[in-house]
Amino acid sequence: MNGAGMQLRTQILLLVSAALLMVGVSVAVPAWMLLSAQARLVVELRSQRQATEMERVLDQSARPLVEAARDLVADAAFQDAMARRDTQALRGILTRWRDAQGSRAANLRADVKARGNEVMAAIPAYRAGEQLVRGGSLLRDLPPGGVARGVMIDESNGTPWLVAALRLENGLISVAVPFEAPLGQIAARLGAAGAGLTSLDGQRLGVGTEGFWDGLGQPGRLRAEQATFRGEAGERRLMVATDLASPAGVPAARLLVAQDVTTEFQRQDLLTIASASIFVGVVLLAALLLYRRLQDTLDPLTRLSQTLRALASGDIFANAEAPRRKDEVGEIALALDALRDSGLVLDRLKTRERISASRHQVLIGAELRRLASVLDGPEREEADAMLRRLEQTPDAASAILAEAFERMAAGVLARHHRLAELLEERTRDLDVVRTALAERMQLNRMREEFELARNLQLSSLPSTFPEDTAFSLHAAMLPAKEVGGDFYDFLMLEGRRLAIFIGDASGKGVGAAVFIAMARSILRSAIARGATPAEALAQANDVLSVDNPTMMFATAFVGIIDLVTGRLSFANAGHNPPLLLQPDGQRVWLDGTRCIALGVMEGFDYSAAEVMLRPSDTLLLYTDGVTEAVAPDGGLYGEARLSELAATIRQDPGKLVAAVFADIAEFEQDEAQADDITMLCLSLMPASPAAQREAAATAAGAG
């Protein structure tokens, strides 16, 4: 057998070995997972049984403690001492009660707590900071007469105790016994080899059945909740851990129980060995049968491969001498015979192909001559050169023709590339025009939408003002952008009262307009429902502060005027102080109640103030767009200039507002308007003598 046959056989054997290995792994892994799952199920069942038996033993062990505590609580002397909070009497009662417990008295502990978790009495007496039970949660959660039991670890020496707590009407009584007896009962019920207690971090608590801790080392090294180890006699043991809770339900210690699982492990080991033996035997038998089959198949293939190499070298008379079988080997042998028979036919075909190729070259050369006759310049010269090369070297005709076609194709592609670049350039120009047209149309739509928003905002503000014999009112707003962040409003209330509003949102544009519209709606609704100015501002501030992701804010002034008495009640949320113009020429800034703006911090209480308005008084409300108007030199319009101008036109609100707008335009000259400008002006009419007397009487009665 030659090297090639050996190589093929080796490859097949390696593939088969790998397949058998994969089959083995695919069988072994599920089997191992199944055995592991069964082992985990056994451990889980043992853990559940251990937890159930532990709870049952703890309930049985705690029941006498609870009954003893109930007997103590039923004692009239105990109840009287608890009612009087007589700690001395309680200690004596606890001592006599413990002495009456017989054999349990020596190891019995108890304490009594008042409602405030104060230890009133304890046996034996506690050192500072010691308690049987942290009774805060039990005093809070347990109903009177309720019982809780659990484990407590003595902080002084790490000794575990079984504690039962009984909730009283006015306190809590706790009774405890050492945990050794319940621990032995748990081990006996489970038929365990031993049991012990550790802290939650794995430190021994010094409690365990006889011989339990021998050879275990430090329990803290057991990283999992269950671990297996070997006993002194070589038996297999399973350590199962269960957490023990305090009476308050907080984990306090960990119970470790060593259970004998030798039989289960022996059964599992026997099953594993038997399964592995059967599997190995099956694999070896399959490998032997497969090797015999491969030998019967590969030996004829080796001879066939030798014949095939001879045919490839040109020996068309080579004979395979392979058996004629009705399988793939027989088919390969028949194919080799057919290949040998077709050798002569192949030679004849090659001769015909050479003749045909010569004819094709002559035809292609003629077509190249026709192409050269219609070309101009360098391209024609290049075609003539190729024709001369074709005539001089006919043996290299194929290479020359291939080069000719390659160059022709390159020329066509170059022309196509130039045309594509020209088309792409024209397309880009067209895209630029289309983009500019779309942007222009979008800009026009935005302008139309902003103009519509401006008209809607201005139309939402009052444009007609009430005609009343008691007052005259006028207001106006000039936005700095398409839409503004200012508002003004007024509202007639019952009892001849008039509410006036003005506000200014931070920023400008659509966001400020939406924010100030919300503020206006909330203020108007609150005043209409009977709120005072300060209450209305507080309600608006809470609503705007809760949902304010943009961190906007707004200033506002709200006032309510009693048109009969002239009393103005007002509140100010960070707004510019209104200007009060009096008939005697006095100008007063109402600056007493300015608080934080709306939307800054919820839960803020706004303060209110009052002032008496007299007939012929004029009140001017405005936003900071008036006083902060900017001149070309950078100067501000300011409150002083506003006050001087208002003093000259104080009896006509409409003229006063128009005069201020005109003066600001003259002040700014060609400067762009920096902020929204809004004003509301109210003037009280001069009263007749009879009205003056009636107002004075009303004011005196109100005073």
C-alpha positions as CSV (number, residue, x, y, z in Angstrom):
1,M,0.0,0.0,0.0
2,N,1.5,3.4,-1.0
3,G,1.7,6.6,0.9
4,A,-1.4,8.1,-0.6
5,G,-3.5,5.1,0.4
6,M,-2.1,5.2,3.9
7,Q,-2.9,9.0,4.1
8,L,-6.5,8.5,3.1
9,R,-6.9,5.6,5.4
10,T,-5.4,7.6,8.3
11,Q,-7.7,10.5,7.6
12,I,-10.8,8.3,7.6
13,L,-9.7,6.6,10.8
14,L,-9.1,10.0,12.4
15,L,-12.5,11.2,11.3
16,V,-14.2,8.0,12.6
17,S,-12.3,8.3,15.9
18,A,-13.4,11.9,16.2
19,A,-17.0,10.9,15.5
20,L,-16.9,8.1,18.1
21,L,-15.4,10.6,20.6
22,M,-18.2,13.1,19.8
23,V,-20.8,10.3,20.2
24,G,-19.1,9.4,23.5
25,V,-19.2,12.9,24.7
26,S,-22.8,13.4,23.6
27,V,-23.8,10.3,25.6
28,A,-21.5,10.9,28.6
29,V,-22.4,14.6,29.1
30,P,-26.2,14.0,29.3
31,A,-25.6,11.0,31.5
32,W,-23.4,13.1,33.8
33,M,-26.0,15.9,33.9
34,L,-28.7,13.4,34.7
35,L,-26.7,11.9,37.5
36,S,-25.8,15.4,38.8
37,A,-29.5,16.4,38.6
38,Q,-30.4,13.3,40.6
39,A,-27.8,14.1,43.2
40,R,-29.0,17.7,43.4
41,L,-32.6,16.4,43.8
42,V,-31.5,14.1,46.6
43,V,-29.8,17.0,48.3
44,E,-32.8,19.3,47.8
45,L,-35.2,16.7,49.2
46,R,-32.9,16.2,52.2
47,S,-32.6,20.0,52.7
48,Q,-36.4,20.4,52.5
49,R,-36.9,17.5,55.0
50,Q,-34.3,19.0,57.3
51,A,-36.0,22.4,57.2
52,T,-39.4,20.8,57.9
53,E,-38.1,18.7,60.8
54,M,-36.2,21.7,62.2
55,E,-39.3,23.9,62.2
56,R,-41.3,21.0,63.8
57,V,-38.7,20.5,66.6
58,L,-38.5,24.3,67.2
59,D,-42.3,24.6,67.5
60,Q,-42.4,21.6,69.9
61,S,-39.5,23.0,72.0
62,A,-40.9,26.5,72.1
63,R,-44.5,25.4,73.1
64,P,-43.6,24.8,76.8
65,L,-41.9,28.1,76.9
66,V,-44.9,29.9,75.5
67,E,-47.2,28.0,78.0
68,A,-44.9,29.0,80.9
69,A,-45.0,32.6,79.7
70,R,-48.8,32.6,79.5
71,D,-49.0,31.3,83.1
72,L,-46.8,34.1,84.2
73,V,-48.9,36.7,82.3
74,A,-52.1,35.3,83.9
75,D,-50.7,36.0,87.4
76,A,-52.5,39.0,88.9
77,A,-49.4,40.1,90.7
78,F,-47.5,40.2,87.4
79,Q,-50.3,42.2,85.8
80,D,-50.4,44.7,88.7
81,A,-46.6,45.1,88.6
82,M,-46.7,45.7,84.8
83,A,-49.5,48.3,85.2
84,R,-47.5,50.1,87.9
85,R,-44.2,49.6,86.0
86,D,-42.7,48.3,89.2
87,T,-39.4,46.9,88.1
88,Q,-38.4,45.6,91.6
89,A,-41.7,43.7,91.9
90,L,-41.3,42.3,88.4
91,R,-37.8,40.9,89.2
92,G,-39.1,39.2,92.2
93,I,-42.0,37.7,90.3
94,L,-39.7,36.5,87.5
95,T,-37.4,34.9,90.1
96,R,-40.2,33.0,91.8
97,W,-41.6,32.0,88.4
98,R,-38.2,30.6,87.3
99,D,-37.8,28.6,90.6
100,A,-41.2,27.0,90.0
101,Q,-40.1,25.6,86.6
102,G,-38.4,22.6,88.1
103,S,-35.5,21.0,86.1
104,R,-35.6,23.8,83.5
105,A,-35.0,26.5,86.0
106,A,-31.2,26.3,86.0
107,N,-30.9,27.1,82.3
108,L,-34.0,29.3,81.9
109,R,-33.7,33.0,80.9
110,A,-36.5,35.6,80.7
111,D,-37.0,39.3,80.3
112,V,-40.0,41.7,80.3
113,K,-40.0,44.8,78.0
114,A,-42.3,47.8,78.1
115,R,-43.9,49.3,74.9
116,G,-40.9,51.5,74.3
117,N,-38.6,48.4,74.1
118,E,-37.3,49.2,77.6
119,V,-36.1,46.2,79.6
120,M,-38.1,46.3,82.9
121,A,-36.9,43.1,84.4
122,A,-34.6,40.1,83.4
123,I,-33.4,36.9,84.9
124,P,-30.5,36.5,85.2
125,A,-29.8,40.2,85.3
126,Y,-28.3,41.7,82.0
127,R,-25.1,43.5,81.6
128,A,-25.3,46.8,79.8
129,G,-26.6,46.5,76.2
130,E,-27.7,42.8,76.5
131,Q,-31.2,41.7,75.5
132,L,-32.8,38.4,74.7
133,V,-34.8,39.8,71.8
134,R,-34.6,43.2,70.0
135,G,-38.2,43.8,70.6
136,G,-38.8,46.9,68.4
137,S,-40.2,45.1,65.4
138,L,-42.1,42.6,67.5
139,L,-43.7,45.3,69.6
140,R,-44.7,47.0,66.3
141,D,-45.8,44.0,64.2
142,L,-47.1,41.4,66.7
143,P,-50.8,41.8,67.8
144,P,-51.5,41.4,71.5
145,G,-51.4,37.7,72.4
146,G,-49.2,37.0,69.3
147,V,-46.3,34.6,69.6
148,A,-42.9,34.5,67.8
149,R,-40.1,32.1,68.3
150,G,-36.6,31.8,67.0
151,V,-32.9,31.7,67.8
152,M,-30.8,34.3,69.6
153,I,-27.0,34.4,69.8
154,D,-25.7,35.7,73.1
155,E,-23.4,38.6,72.2
156,S,-21.2,38.1,75.2
157,N,-20.1,34.5,74.6
158,G,-21.7,33.4,71.3
159,T,-24.0,30.9,73.0
160,P,-27.2,30.1,71.0
161,W,-30.6,30.1,72.8
162,L,-34.1,29.1,71.7
163,V,-36.3,32.1,72.4
164,A,-40.1,32.4,72.5
165,A,-41.7,35.9,72.7
166,L,-45.3,36.6,73.8
167,R,-46.8,40.0,72.9
168,L,-48.6,41.7,75.8
169,E,-51.1,44.6,75.8
170,N,-48.4,46.9,77.3
171,G,-45.2,45.1,76.5
172,L,-43.4,41.9,75.5
173,I,-42.2,38.9,77.5
174,S,-39.4,36.7,76.2
175,V,-38.3,33.2,77.5
176,A,-35.2,31.3,76.4
177,V,-33.5,28.0,77.0
178,P,-30.1,26.7,75.6
179,F,-30.2,25.3,72.1
180,E,-28.5,22.0,72.9
181,A,-31.7,20.0,73.5
182,P,-33.5,21.1,70.2
183,L,-30.3,20.5,68.3
184,G,-30.1,16.8,69.5
185,Q,-33.8,16.3,68.7
186,I,-33.3,17.6,65.2
187,A,-30.3,15.2,64.6
188,A,-32.3,12.3,66.1
189,R,-35.4,13.0,63.9
190,L,-33.2,13.1,60.7
191,G,-31.1,10.1,61.7
192,A,-28.1,12.3,61.2
193,A,-24.5,11.5,62.1
194,G,-24.3,14.8,63.9
195,A,-25.4,18.5,63.9
196,G,-23.9,21.8,65.0
197,L,-24.5,25.6,64.8
198,T,-22.4,28.3,63.2
199,S,-22.8,32.0,62.8
200,L,-23.9,33.3,59.4
201,D,-20.2,33.9,58.4
202,G,-19.3,30.3,59.3
203,Q,-17.8,30.7,62.7
204,R,-18.5,27.9,65.2
205,L,-20.9,28.8,68.1
206,G,-19.6,26.0,70.3
207,V,-22.8,23.9,70.1
208,G,-22.9,20.5,68.4
209,T,-23.7,16.9,69.0
210,E,-20.9,14.6,70.2
211,G,-18.0,14.3,67.8
212,F,-19.7,16.5,65.2
213,W,-16.8,19.0,64.9
214,D,-14.0,16.4,64.8
215,G,-12.1,16.6,61.5
216,L,-14.3,19.2,60.0
217,G,-11.8,22.1,60.3
218,Q,-13.3,25.6,60.1
219,P,-17.0,25.6,59.0
220,G,-16.3,28.9,57.3
221,R,-14.4,27.0,54.6
222,L,-17.5,25.3,53.4
223,R,-18.2,27.7,50.5
224,A,-21.5,26.1,49.4
225,E,-24.7,25.5,51.3
226,Q,-24.2,21.7,51.0
227,A,-20.8,19.9,50.9
228,T,-19.8,16.3,51.0
229,F,-16.9,14.8,53.0
230,R,-15.7,11.5,54.4
231,G,-16.2,10.4,58.0
232,E,-13.6,8.8,60.2
233,A,-14.6,5.4,59.0
234,G,-14.5,6.4,55.3
235,E,-18.2,6.8,54.9
236,R,-19.6,9.5,52.7
237,R,-21.5,12.3,54.5
238,L,-23.5,15.2,53.2
239,M,-23.4,18.5,55.1
240,V,-26.8,20.3,54.7
241,A,-27.1,23.9,55.9
242,T,-30.3,25.6,57.0
243,D,-30.6,29.2,58.2
244,L,-32.2,29.8,61.6
245,A,-34.1,33.1,62.1
246,S,-34.6,35.3,65.2
247,P,-38.1,35.8,66.6
248,A,-38.2,39.0,64.4
249,G,-37.6,36.9,61.3
250,V,-34.0,38.0,60.7
251,P,-31.4,35.3,60.0
252,A,-29.4,34.7,63.2
253,A,-27.4,31.5,62.8
254,R,-26.9,28.5,60.5
255,L,-27.7,24.8,61.3
256,L,-25.3,22.2,59.9
257,V,-26.5,18.6,59.8
258,A,-24.2,15.8,58.6
259,Q,-26.3,13.1,56.9
260,D,-24.9,9.7,55.9
261,V,-25.2,9.3,52.1
262,T,-22.7,6.4,51.6
263,T,-25.4,4.2,50.1
264,E,-26.5,6.8,47.5
265,F,-22.9,7.5,46.4
266,Q,-22.1,3.8,46.2
267,R,-25.2,3.2,44.0
268,Q,-24.3,6.2,41.8
269,D,-20.6,5.0,41.5
270,L,-21.7,1.5,40.5
271,L,-24.1,2.8,37.9
272,T,-21.4,5.1,36.5
273,I,-18.9,2.3,36.2
274,A,-21.4,-0.1,34.6
275,S,-22.5,2.5,32.1
276,A,-18.9,3.4,31.2
277,S,-17.9,-0.2,30.7
278,I,-20.9,-0.9,28.4
279,F,-20.2,2.2,26.4
280,V,-16.4,1.5,26.0
281,G,-17.2,-2.1,24.9
282,V,-19.7,-0.9,22.3
283,V,-17.2,1.7,21.0
284,L,-14.4,-0.9,20.7
285,L,-16.6,-3.4,18.9
286,A,-17.8,-0.6,16.5
287,A,-14.2,0.5,15.8
288,L,-13.1,-3.1,15.0
289,L,-16.0,-3.7,12.6
290,L,-15.4,-0.4,11.0
291,Y,-11.7,-1.1,10.5
292,R,-12.4,-4.4,8.7
293,R,-14.9,-2.7,6.5
294,L,-12.4,0.1,5.7
295,Q,-9.7,-2.4,4.8
296,D,-12.0,-4.2,2.3
297,T,-12.8,-0.9,0.7
298,L,-9.5,1.0,0.7
299,D,-7.3,-1.8,-0.7
300,P,-9.1,-1.8,-4.1
301,L,-9.1,2.0,-4.0
302,T,-5.3,2.0,-3.7
303,R,-5.0,0.0,-6.9
304,L,-7.5,2.2,-8.7
305,S,-5.6,5.4,-7.6
306,Q,-2.4,3.9,-9.1
307,T,-4.2,3.3,-12.4
308,L,-5.6,6.8,-12.3
309,R,-2.1,8.3,-11.9
310,A,-0.9,6.3,-14.9
311,L,-3.8,7.6,-17.0
312,A,-3.0,11.1,-15.9
313,S,0.6,10.7,-17.0
314,G,-0.6,9.7,-20.6
315,D,-0.6,5.9,-20.4
316,I,-4.1,5.2,-21.7
317,F,-3.5,1.4,-21.6
318,A,-3.0,1.2,-17.9
319,N,-5.2,-1.5,-16.2
320,A,-6.6,-1.3,-12.7
321,E,-7.1,-5.0,-12.2
322,A,-9.8,-4.2,-9.6
323,P,-12.6,-6.6,-8.8
324,R,-15.9,-5.8,-10.5
325,R,-18.3,-5.2,-7.5
326,K,-21.7,-3.7,-7.3
327,D,-20.7,-0.8,-5.1
328,E,-18.8,2.5,-5.4
329,V,-15.4,0.7,-6.0
330,G,-16.9,-1.2,-8.9
331,E,-18.3,2.0,-10.3
332,I,-14.9,3.7,-10.1
333,A,-13.3,0.7,-11.9
334,L,-15.9,1.0,-14.7
335,A,-15.3,4.8,-14.9
336,L,-11.5,4.2,-15.3
337,D,-12.1,1.7,-18.1
338,A,-14.4,4.3,-19.8
339,L,-11.7,6.9,-19.3
340,R,-9.0,4.7,-20.9
341,D,-11.4,4.0,-23.9
342,S,-11.9,7.7,-24.4
343,G,-8.2,8.6,-24.6
344,L,-8.0,8.2,-28.3
345,V,-11.2,10.1,-28.8
346,L,-9.8,12.9,-26.7
347,D,-6.7,13.1,-29.0
348,R,-8.9,13.4,-32.1
349,L,-10.9,16.1,-30.4
350,K,-7.8,18.0,-29.5
351,T,-6.7,18.0,-33.2
352,R,-10.1,19.2,-34.3
353,E,-9.9,22.0,-31.6
354,R,-6.6,23.3,-32.9
355,I,-7.9,23.4,-36.5
356,S,-11.1,25.3,-35.3
357,A,-9.0,27.7,-33.2
358,S,-6.9,28.6,-36.3
359,R,-10.1,29.4,-38.3
360,H,-11.4,31.5,-35.4
361,Q,-8.2,33.5,-35.3
362,V,-8.4,34.2,-39.0
363,L,-12.0,35.4,-38.6
364,I,-11.2,37.6,-35.6
365,G,-8.2,39.1,-37.4
366,A,-10.5,40.0,-40.3
367,E,-12.9,41.7,-37.9
368,L,-10.0,43.6,-36.3
369,R,-9.0,44.9,-39.7
370,R,-12.6,46.2,-40.3
371,L,-12.5,47.9,-36.9
372,A,-9.1,49.5,-37.6
373,S,-10.5,51.0,-40.9
374,V,-13.1,53.0,-39.0
375,L,-10.9,54.2,-36.1
376,D,-8.9,57.4,-36.0
377,G,-5.7,58.7,-34.4
378,P,-3.9,56.7,-31.7
379,E,-6.6,54.0,-31.5
380,R,-6.2,53.1,-35.2
381,E,-2.4,53.0,-34.9
382,E,-2.8,50.7,-31.9
383,A,-5.2,48.3,-33.8
384,D,-2.7,48.2,-36.8
385,A,0.1,47.3,-34.5
386,M,-1.8,44.4,-33.0
387,L,-2.7,43.1,-36.5
388,R,1.0,43.1,-37.4
389,R,1.9,41.3,-34.3
390,L,-0.9,38.7,-35.0
391,E,0.6,38.1,-38.5
392,Q,4.2,37.8,-37.3
393,T,3.5,35.6,-34.3
394,P,0.5,33.3,-35.1
395,D,1.4,31.0,-32.2
396,A,0.6,33.8,-29.7
397,A,-2.6,34.7,-31.4
398,S,-4.7,34.0,-28.3
399,A,-2.7,36.3,-26.0
400,I,-2.7,39.1,-28.7
401,L,-6.4,38.8,-29.2
402,A,-7.0,38.8,-25.4
403,E,-4.8,42.0,-25.1
404,A,-6.7,43.6,-28.0
405,F,-10.1,42.9,-26.4
406,E,-8.8,44.1,-23.0
407,R,-7.7,47.4,-24.5
408,M,-10.9,47.9,-26.4
409,A,-12.9,47.1,-23.3
410,A,-10.7,49.7,-21.3
411,G,-11.5,52.3,-23.9
412,V,-15.2,51.7,-23.8
413,L,-15.2,51.7,-20.0
414,A,-13.2,55.0,-20.0
415,R,-15.8,56.7,-22.3
416,H,-18.6,55.3,-20.1
417,H,-16.9,56.6,-17.0
418,R,-16.5,60.1,-18.5
419,L,-20.2,60.1,-19.5
420,A,-21.2,58.9,-16.0
421,E,-19.2,61.7,-14.3
422,L,-20.8,64.3,-16.6
423,L,-24.3,62.9,-15.8
424,E,-23.5,62.8,-12.0
425,E,-22.3,66.4,-12.1
426,R,-25.5,67.5,-13.8
427,T,-27.5,65.5,-11.4
428,R,-25.8,67.2,-8.4
429,D,-26.6,70.6,-9.8
430,L,-30.3,69.5,-10.2
431,D,-30.3,68.2,-6.6
432,V,-28.9,71.5,-5.3
433,V,-31.7,73.4,-7.1
434,R,-34.3,71.0,-5.7
435,T,-33.0,71.3,-2.2
436,A,-33.0,75.1,-2.3
437,L,-36.5,75.1,-3.6
438,A,-37.7,72.7,-0.8
439,E,-36.0,74.8,1.9
440,R,-37.6,77.9,0.5
441,M,-41.0,76.3,0.5
442,Q,-40.4,75.0,4.1
443,L,-39.3,78.5,5.2
444,N,-42.5,80.0,3.7
445,R,-44.6,77.4,5.5
446,M,-42.8,78.2,8.8
447,R,-43.4,81.9,8.3
448,E,-47.0,81.3,7.7
449,E,-47.3,79.1,10.8
450,F,-45.5,81.6,13.0
451,E,-47.7,84.4,11.7
452,L,-50.8,82.2,12.5
453,A,-49.4,81.5,16.0
454,R,-48.8,85.3,16.5
455,N,-52.3,86.1,15.4
456,L,-53.7,83.4,17.7
457,Q,-51.7,84.6,20.7
458,L,-52.7,88.2,20.2
459,S,-56.3,87.3,19.6
460,S,-56.3,85.3,22.8
461,L,-55.5,88.4,24.8
462,P,-58.4,90.8,25.6
463,S,-58.7,93.5,22.9
464,T,-61.9,95.1,24.1
465,F,-61.9,96.7,27.5
466,P,-64.8,97.2,29.9
467,E,-66.7,100.5,30.0
468,D,-67.4,101.3,33.6
469,T,-68.1,104.4,35.5
470,A,-65.7,103.4,38.2
471,F,-62.5,102.8,36.2
472,S,-60.9,103.0,32.8
473,L,-58.5,100.2,31.6
474,H,-56.3,99.6,28.6
475,A,-53.5,97.0,27.8
476,A,-51.3,96.0,24.9
477,M,-48.5,93.6,24.0
478,L,-45.8,93.8,21.4
479,P,-43.9,90.5,20.9
480,A,-40.1,90.6,20.2
481,K,-40.5,87.5,17.9
482,E,-43.4,85.9,16.0
483,V,-44.9,84.8,19.3
484,G,-44.2,86.3,22.8
485,G,-43.7,85.1,26.3
486,D,-45.8,87.8,28.0
487,F,-49.5,88.0,28.9
488,Y,-52.0,90.4,30.4
489,D,-55.5,89.7,31.5
490,F,-58.4,91.0,33.7
491,L,-61.5,89.4,35.1
492,M,-64.7,90.9,36.6
493,L,-65.6,89.2,39.9
494,E,-68.7,89.2,42.0
495,G,-69.2,92.1,44.5
496,R,-67.9,94.8,42.2
497,R,-64.3,93.4,42.2
498,L,-61.8,93.5,39.3
499,A,-58.9,91.0,39.0
500,I,-55.9,92.1,36.9
501,F,-52.9,90.0,35.8
502,I,-49.6,90.4,34.0
503,G,-46.8,87.9,33.5
504,D,-43.5,87.3,31.7
505,A,-41.9,83.9,30.9
506,S,-38.1,83.3,30.7
507,G,-36.9,83.3,27.1
508,K,-38.9,84.1,24.0
509,G,-40.5,82.3,21.1
510,V,-42.9,79.3,21.0
511,G,-41.7,77.6,24.2
512,A,-42.1,80.8,26.3
513,A,-45.5,81.4,24.7
514,V,-46.8,77.9,25.7
515,F,-45.3,78.2,29.2
516,I,-46.9,81.6,29.9
517,A,-50.2,80.4,28.4
518,M,-50.3,77.6,31.0
519,A,-49.5,80.1,33.8
520,R,-52.2,82.5,32.6
521,S,-54.8,79.7,32.4
522,I,-54.0,78.4,35.9
523,L,-54.1,81.9,37.5
524,R,-57.3,82.9,35.8
525,S,-59.0,79.6,36.9
526,A,-57.8,79.9,40.5
527,I,-59.0,83.5,40.8
528,A,-62.4,82.6,39.2
529,R,-62.8,79.9,41.9
530,G,-62.3,82.4,44.7
531,A,-58.6,82.1,45.4
532,T,-56.7,85.1,46.8
533,P,-53.8,86.5,44.7
534,A,-51.2,84.7,46.9
535,E,-53.2,81.4,46.7
536,A,-53.5,81.7,42.9
537,L,-49.7,82.2,42.6
538,A,-49.0,79.2,44.9
539,Q,-51.3,76.9,42.9
540,A,-49.7,78.0,39.6
541,N,-46.2,77.6,41.0
542,D,-46.9,74.0,42.2
543,V,-48.4,72.9,38.8
544,L,-45.6,74.5,36.8
545,S,-42.8,73.2,39.0
546,V,-43.9,69.5,39.0
547,D,-43.6,69.0,35.2
548,N,-41.0,71.4,34.0
549,P,-38.2,69.5,32.1
550,T,-37.0,72.7,30.3
551,M,-36.5,74.4,33.7
552,M,-38.4,77.5,32.5
553,F,-39.9,80.0,34.9
554,A,-42.3,83.0,34.8
555,T,-42.8,86.2,36.8
556,A,-46.4,87.3,37.5
557,F,-48.3,90.0,39.3
558,V,-52.0,89.3,40.4
559,G,-54.2,91.9,42.0
560,I,-57.9,92.2,43.0
561,I,-59.4,95.7,43.3
562,D,-62.6,96.3,45.3
563,L,-64.2,99.0,43.1
564,V,-66.5,100.1,46.0
565,T,-63.8,100.6,48.7
566,G,-60.7,101.0,46.5
567,R,-58.8,98.3,48.4
568,L,-56.2,96.6,46.2
569,S,-55.1,93.1,47.4
570,F,-52.0,91.9,45.4
571,A,-49.2,89.3,45.3
572,N,-46.0,89.4,43.2
573,A,-44.0,86.4,41.9
574,G,-40.7,88.0,41.0
575,H,-42.3,90.6,38.6
576,N,-41.5,94.2,38.1
577,P,-43.2,96.3,40.8
578,P,-46.3,98.2,39.4
579,L,-46.2,102.0,39.4
580,L,-49.0,103.8,41.3
581,L,-49.6,107.4,40.1
582,Q,-51.6,109.6,42.6
583,P,-53.5,112.9,41.9
584,D,-51.1,114.9,44.0
585,G,-48.2,113.9,41.8
586,Q,-46.8,111.2,44.1
587,R,-45.4,108.1,42.4
588,V,-45.3,104.9,44.4
589,W,-43.7,101.6,43.4
590,L,-45.7,98.7,44.9
591,D,-42.6,96.6,45.7
592,G,-43.5,95.0,49.0
593,T,-44.4,91.3,48.2
594,R,-41.9,90.2,45.5
595,C,-41.3,86.5,45.9
596,I,-39.6,83.8,43.7
597,A,-40.8,83.3,40.2
598,L,-43.3,80.6,39.1
599,G,-41.9,77.1,38.2
600,V,-38.7,77.4,40.2
601,M,-39.6,75.4,43.4
602,E,-42.9,73.7,44.4
603,G,-44.5,74.1,47.8
604,F,-43.6,77.9,48.1
605,D,-46.0,80.1,50.0
606,Y,-46.5,83.6,48.5
607,S,-47.1,86.7,50.6
608,A,-49.8,89.2,49.9
609,A,-50.2,92.9,50.6
610,E,-52.9,95.6,50.4
611,V,-53.1,99.2,49.4
612,M,-56.0,101.7,49.3
613,L,-56.6,103.3,45.9
614,R,-58.2,106.7,45.8
615,P,-60.3,108.2,43.0
616,S,-58.2,109.5,40.1
617,D,-55.3,107.0,41.0
618,T,-53.6,105.3,38.1
619,L,-51.9,101.9,38.3
620,L,-49.5,100.9,35.6
621,L,-48.4,97.2,35.2
622,Y,-45.6,96.4,32.8
623,T,-43.0,93.7,31.9
624,D,-39.2,94.0,31.9
625,G,-39.3,94.6,28.2
626,V,-40.2,98.2,29.0
627,T,-37.5,99.1,31.5
628,E,-34.8,96.9,29.8
629,A,-35.3,98.3,26.3
630,V,-31.8,99.0,24.9
631,A,-30.6,102.2,23.1
632,P,-27.9,102.1,20.4
633,D,-25.3,103.2,23.0
634,G,-26.2,100.2,25.3
635,G,-28.2,102.2,27.8
636,L,-31.4,100.9,29.3
637,Y,-34.8,102.7,29.3
638,G,-35.1,102.3,33.1
639,E,-37.8,102.9,35.7
640,A,-37.0,106.6,36.1
641,R,-37.8,107.5,32.5
642,L,-41.0,105.4,32.6
643,S,-42.1,107.2,35.8
644,E,-41.4,110.7,34.4
645,L,-43.4,109.9,31.2
646,A,-46.3,108.2,33.1
647,A,-46.7,111.2,35.4
648,T,-47.5,113.4,32.5
649,I,-50.3,111.2,31.1
650,R,-51.8,109.5,34.1
651,Q,-55.6,109.9,33.7
652,D,-56.0,108.2,30.2
653,P,-54.8,104.6,30.2
654,G,-55.0,104.2,26.4
655,K,-52.9,107.4,25.8
656,L,-50.4,106.4,28.5
657,V,-49.8,102.9,27.0
658,A,-49.5,104.4,23.5
659,A,-47.1,107.1,24.7
660,V,-44.8,104.6,26.4
661,F,-44.7,102.4,23.2
662,A,-43.8,105.5,21.1
663,D,-41.2,106.7,23.6
664,I,-39.6,103.2,23.6
665,A,-39.4,103.1,19.8
666,E,-37.8,106.6,19.8
667,F,-35.4,105.4,22.6
668,E,-34.3,102.2,20.7
669,Q,-34.1,104.0,17.3
670,D,-32.8,101.3,14.9
671,E,-32.0,98.7,17.5
672,A,-33.9,95.4,17.3
673,Q,-36.4,94.9,20.0
674,A,-34.7,92.8,22.7
675,D,-37.7,91.5,24.6
676,D,-41.5,91.3,24.6
677,I,-43.2,94.6,25.7
678,T,-46.5,94.3,27.6
679,M,-48.4,96.9,29.7
680,L,-51.7,97.1,31.5
681,C,-52.9,100.5,32.8
682,L,-55.9,101.1,35.2
683,S,-57.3,104.5,36.2
684,L,-60.0,105.0,38.8
685,M,-62.6,107.6,37.9
686,P,-63.0,110.7,40.1
687,A,-65.9,110.0,42.4
688,S,-68.9,112.3,42.9
689,P,-69.5,113.8,46.4
690,A,-72.2,111.2,47.1
691,A,-70.0,108.4,45.9
692,Q,-67.2,109.7,48.1
693,R,-69.4,109.7,51.2
694,E,-70.6,106.2,50.4
695,A,-67.1,104.9,49.9
696,A,-65.9,106.5,53.1
697,A,-68.8,104.9,55.0
698,T,-68.1,101.6,53.5
699,A,-64.4,101.9,54.3
700,A,-65.2,102.9,57.9
701,G,-67.6,99.9,58.2
702,A,-65.0,97.6,56.8
703,G,-62.4,99.0,59.3
